[in-house]
Amino acid sequence: MEAGRVSLGGDWELDLERGTLEGHGPPVILPRVEFLLLRRLAADLGRPVATAALLDYVWGDGLGRRELYVYVHRLRARLEEDPRRPRILVGVRGYGYLLDAETKGGGGAPP
């Protein structure tokens, strides 16, 4: 794997230097919040990250859980073959979310 790149599962890669999501079609420049969420989750790839830790990393004290859910929904639409049954960006009930780098193939529609 190249420096500055993280495999996210489902054939997706996150370019940490350019802030792009690559793997299905041309690279997509991610909006700031989506990039920050993926970068934080990728730092603990395969391990759950607490909702509170995600909120603090992205927004500090600014926003709440509802906003996080909206951005997770947007990311799932980009990453998942079926966002209603996530396999890459997985919720951990009562705790937070994780990126499952072991997921192969699939992936969402081109963003």
Order of alpha helices (4+ residues) and beta strands (2+ residues): beta-beta-beta-beta-alpha-beta-alpha-alpha-beta-beta
